[in-house]
Amino acid sequence: MKVAVYYKNNDIRIEDRLAPAISDGEILVKMKACGICGTDVMEWYRIKKAPRVLGHEMAGEIVAVGKDVDTFNIGDRVFVSHHVPCYIADATMIEPLACIISGQKHIEIKEDRTILIIGSGISGLLHIQLARSQNARVIATDIDEYRLMKALESGADHVIHAGVYTPEKLRELNQDRLADIVIVCASARQAVENAFSSVDRKGTILFFAVPDADVAFPYVKFWRDEITVTFSYGASPDDLRTSLELIASGTVNVRDMITHRVALSDIQTGFNLASDARNSLKVVIVPDSDV
């Protein structure tokens, strides 16, 4: 079978490997679509374990079942998450949305809260949709005009270009107040600094993305203003179940976020699109025969 092996962001190689043999209690899934995650193109994070086969946003079809498997059948369509033992194209978004759901469990989103979302890539846009479904007021930032447009389409009340962002601009849009909750969905150091300067007293910062280096932490300010800082990574089985329900009901629209479908043999193009992160949101890899 063909596999895409990650060596670094600009070096994804198509290699031949034997199809895995399954044991009792296991199933074999044929990949039908797989999203490229934002963490997949964080080279400083991935390259430490290279070479490796990535692909944790995968959906496919069962082609073989082992002995004693009685809950799955050949032909079943499934999605696979790397955090739990466990519709094609949309199914690749179940895991990303579940991570958003998990993250927002750390913060108290209410109708009267103002949420600042720093970074309007796929995670930022999903945060926008989920926060708006709870009637929160959402303001989003990004360095790219295309993504700011998508933030508005996803329900943001206002957007601010990150290149000219200041806490004062946030106050102008928010009745002279800073944000009750700041969600960091970008790994740039400036994103972190903007989060620190944009959270109101007794507010919360959720780091959904993290910078690639340590940053100075304003302990005294956060102690004096009673700021809460929390982090989120991954999703639970319950989050995945909720994610599937939100997608199926149309509460969160994920289909319009899939901007590119790329053949496995052309996966380097997919990584280039995801790394450049300009006119792409979610890039999904599919078998060559499905392009």
VOGU-3710 file (C-alpha; in Angstrom, 3 decimals, decimal comma):
1> mkvavyyknn> 0,000/0,000/0,000  1,032/3,639/-0,457  1,872/5,693/2,643  2,949/9,294/3,046  5,966/9,530/5,364  6,768/12,809/7,080  10,450/13,804/7,252  9,891/17,558/7,492  7,339/20,046/6,181  8,862/20,253/2,710
11> diriedrlap> 9,833/16,595/2,549  6,838/14,242/2,499  7,676/10,989/0,723  5,323/8,433/-0,800  6,574/4,979/0,156  5,357/1,407/-0,326  4,610/-0,678/2,753  2,816/-3,911/3,398  -0,779/-3,588/4,529  -0,946/-4,312/8,276
21> aisdgeilvk> -2,137/-7,714/9,415  -4,877/-7,578/12,028  -5,147/-9,730/15,131  -8,139/-10,971/17,082  -10,308/-8,095/18,246  -8,949/-5,657/15,656  -10,304/-4,087/12,485  -8,584/-2,901/9,311  -9,708/0,469/7,958  -9,049/1,737/4,444
31> mkacgicgtd> -8,400/5,465/4,482  -10,916/7,437/2,422  -10,064/10,955/3,633  -7,666/12,500/6,129  -7,300/16,101/7,223  -3,957/17,826/7,696  -3,992/19,151/11,256  -2,417/22,423/12,296  -0,086/20,435/14,538  1,026/18,368/11,537
41> vmewyrikka> 2,676/21,448/10,027  4,234/22,627/13,312  7,673/21,449/12,203  9,384/22,095/15,560  6,815/19,746/17,114  6,710/16,987/14,503  10,300/16,753/13,347  11,480/15,374/16,687  9,882/12,018/15,865  10,444/12,005/12,100
51> prvlghemag> 10,301/9,989/9,962  6,766/8,996/10,785  3,379/8,410/9,179  0,937/11,125/10,244  -2,822/11,186/9,846  -4,911/11,405/13,013  -7,898/13,138/11,344  -8,762/10,045/9,359  -12,059/8,630/8,143  -12,506/5,462/6,120
61> eivavgkdvd> -14,191/2,141/5,517  -13,697/-1,165/7,312  -12,248/-3,760/4,948  -11,473/-6,565/7,394  -12,510/-7,588/10,908  -10,694/-9,885/13,291  -12,055/-12,719/15,370  -14,419/-11,735/18,207  -15,263/-8,362/16,636  -19,038/-8,095/16,888
71> tfnigdrvfv> -19,662/-4,321/16,938  -18,199/-3,534/13,504  -18,742/-4,995/10,055  -16,947/-4,881/6,728  -18,243/-1,863/4,841  -18,942/0,253/7,935  -17,811/3,859/7,602  -15,806/5,030/10,594  -13,607/7,845/11,805  -10,480/7,200/13,803
81> shhvpcyiad> -9,141/9,335/16,658  -5,645/9,094/18,073  -6,911/9,879/21,578  -9,508/7,138/21,921  -9,834/3,563/20,728  -12,521/3,733/18,640  -20,175/10,668/6,357  -16,690/10,790/4,496  -14,918/14,221/4,145  -17,103/15,768/6,932
91> atmieplaci> -15,939/12,913/9,207  -12,381/14,246/9,099  -13,677/17,221/11,106  -15,114/15,200/13,983  -11,825/15,071/15,874  -10,893/18,752/15,374  -14,331/19,920/16,537  -14,176/17,543/19,514  -10,951/19,247/20,576  -12,750/22,607/20,399
101> isgqkhieik> -15,568/21,224/22,549  -13,040/19,939/25,065  -11,268/23,291/25,139  -14,421/25,289/25,747  -15,249/23,072/28,718  -12,340/24,823/30,451  -13,988/28,224/30,123  -17,401/29,566/31,071  -19,057/30,865/27,917  -22,274/32,752/28,536
111> edrtiliigs> -24,528/35,023/26,544  -23,133/38,202/28,134  -19,460/37,251/27,675  -17,123/38,733/25,080  -14,739/36,219/23,536  -11,564/37,314/21,735  -10,259/34,597/19,427  -6,676/35,148/18,322  -6,082/33,299/15,059  -8,812/32,471/12,552
121> gisgllhiql> -7,507/29,250/11,085  -9,597/26,104/11,289  -9,476/25,907/15,098  -10,310/29,584/15,464  -13,273/29,297/13,104  -14,606/26,269/14,965  -14,225/28,154/18,261  -16,186/31,033/16,724  -19,052/28,795/15,640  -19,251/26,972/18,958
131> arsqnarvia> -19,104/30,191/20,996  -21,757/31,835/18,823  -24,009/28,792/19,259  -23,985/29,741/22,957  -24,871/33,361/22,084  -21,531/34,789/23,142  -20,157/37,966/21,547  -17,115/37,087/19,435  -14,279/39,234/18,134  -11,582/37,526/16,043
141> tdideyrlmk> -8,130/38,414/14,754  -5,784/37,066/12,094  -2,933/38,255/9,879  -4,716/37,139/6,700  -7,644/38,934/5,054  -9,078/35,696/3,654  -9,313/34,187/7,121  -10,814/37,359/8,555  -13,524/37,085/5,905  -14,106/33,457/6,912
151> alesgadhvi> -14,288/34,519/10,560  -17,145/36,861/9,717  -18,838/34,132/7,686  -18,482/31,814/10,695  -20,363/34,251/12,905  -17,804/36,624/14,425  -19,366/39,932/15,394  -16,192/41,856/14,540  -12,716/41,133/13,185  -9,435/43,013/13,606
161> hagvytpekl> -6,357/42,514/11,453  -3,619/41,199/13,726  -1,069/43,492/12,086  -2,782/46,554/13,524  -4,376/44,969/16,591  -4,205/46,810/19,907  -6,193/46,407/23,124  -7,572/49,886/22,438  -9,152/48,660/19,187  -10,761/45,857/21,177
171> relnqdrlad> -12,151/48,396/23,654  -13,618/50,430/20,774  -15,654/47,415/19,697  -16,548/46,225/23,185  -18,002/49,170/25,094  -14,592/50,231/26,423  -13,899/46,796/27,923  -11,325/44,116/27,310  -12,326/40,486/26,698  -13,861/38,245/29,325
181> ivivcasarq> -12,248/35,248/27,613  -9,305/35,092/25,229  -8,757/31,929/23,174  -5,287/31,637/21,632  -5,409/29,725/18,337  -2,072/30,913/16,924  1,464/29,976/17,953  3,186/33,288/17,237  4,765/35,063/20,189  2,766/38,195/19,333
191> avenafssvd> -0,442/36,199/19,728  0,554/35,361/23,293  1,453/38,962/24,076  -1,866/40,138/22,653  -3,673/37,621/24,849  -1,895/38,891/27,956  -2,818/42,506/27,206  -6,402/41,853/26,110  -7,979/39,937/28,987  -10,148/41,864/31,436
201> rkgtilffav> -10,022/41,623/35,227  -11,164/38,218/36,495  -11,019/36,981/32,900  -9,684/33,746/31,413  -7,098/32,904/28,770  -7,373/29,523/27,052  -4,254/28,385/25,240  -5,604/26,148/22,503  -2,338/26,677/20,616  1,030/27,327/22,245
211> pdadvafpyv> 4,178/29,184/21,127  7,265/27,229/20,086  9,339/28,809/22,874  8,860/29,886/26,473  7,446/33,360/27,056  7,668/35,712/30,021  4,585/35,410/32,205  3,143/38,556/33,882  2,566/36,925/37,254  2,007/40,135/39,225
221> kfwrdeitvt> -0,598/41,480/36,777  -2,428/38,158/36,693  -2,325/37,868/40,480  -3,607/41,401/40,963  -6,346/41,073/38,309  -7,174/37,471/39,238  -6,674/36,180/35,694  -7,183/32,472/35,026  -4,915/30,742/32,515  -5,765/27,270/31,233
231> fsygaspddl> -4,687/24,911/28,462  -6,422/22,317/26,309  -5,102/19,313/24,419  -7,050/16,546/22,735  -10,597/15,317/23,281  -12,472/12,636/25,204  -14,910/10,025/23,831  -17,802/12,172/25,096  -16,416/15,186/23,218  -16,197/13,123/20,040
241> rtsleliasg> -19,795/12,012/20,467  -20,945/15,600/20,973  -18,913/16,686/17,942  -20,628/14,138/15,713  -24,032/15,307/16,964  -23,230/18,984/16,293  -22,045/18,194/12,770  -25,001/15,933/12,006  -27,497/18,536/13,263  -25,869/21,358/11,314
251> tvnvrdmith> -25,224/23,380/14,471  -21,607/23,644/13,383  -20,952/23,870/9,642  -17,711/22,055/8,831  -18,229/21,244/5,165  -17,540/24,794/4,007  -14,251/24,771/5,912  -12,793/22,018/3,743  -11,159/24,154/1,067  -8,859/21,624/-0,626
261> rvalsdiqtg> -8,970/17,914/-1,465  -5,537/16,613/-2,430  -4,515/13,177/-3,700  -2,230/11,098/-1,479  0,423/11,033/-4,217  0,395/14,850/-4,158  0,493/15,188/-0,376  3,453/17,577/-0,488  1,137/20,090/-2,161  -1,294/19,560/0,709
271> fnlasdarns> 1,395/20,249/3,304  2,509/23,329/1,398  -1,066/24,634/1,400  -1,519/23,933/5,097  1,867/25,416/6,009  1,332/28,568/3,965  -2,073/28,934/5,621  -3,356/31,717/3,402  -6,140/30,732/1,021  -6,663/27,378/2,689
281> lkvvivpdsd> -8,530/26,315/5,800  -8,770/22,538/6,058  -6,774/20,453/3,603  -7,987/16,868/3,277  -5,925/14,041/1,783  -7,843/11,407/-0,193  -6,828/8,305/-2,160  -5,704/9,037/-5,720  -8,740/7,235/-7,086  -11,128/9,629/-5,299
291> v> -9,755/12,885/-6,667
//
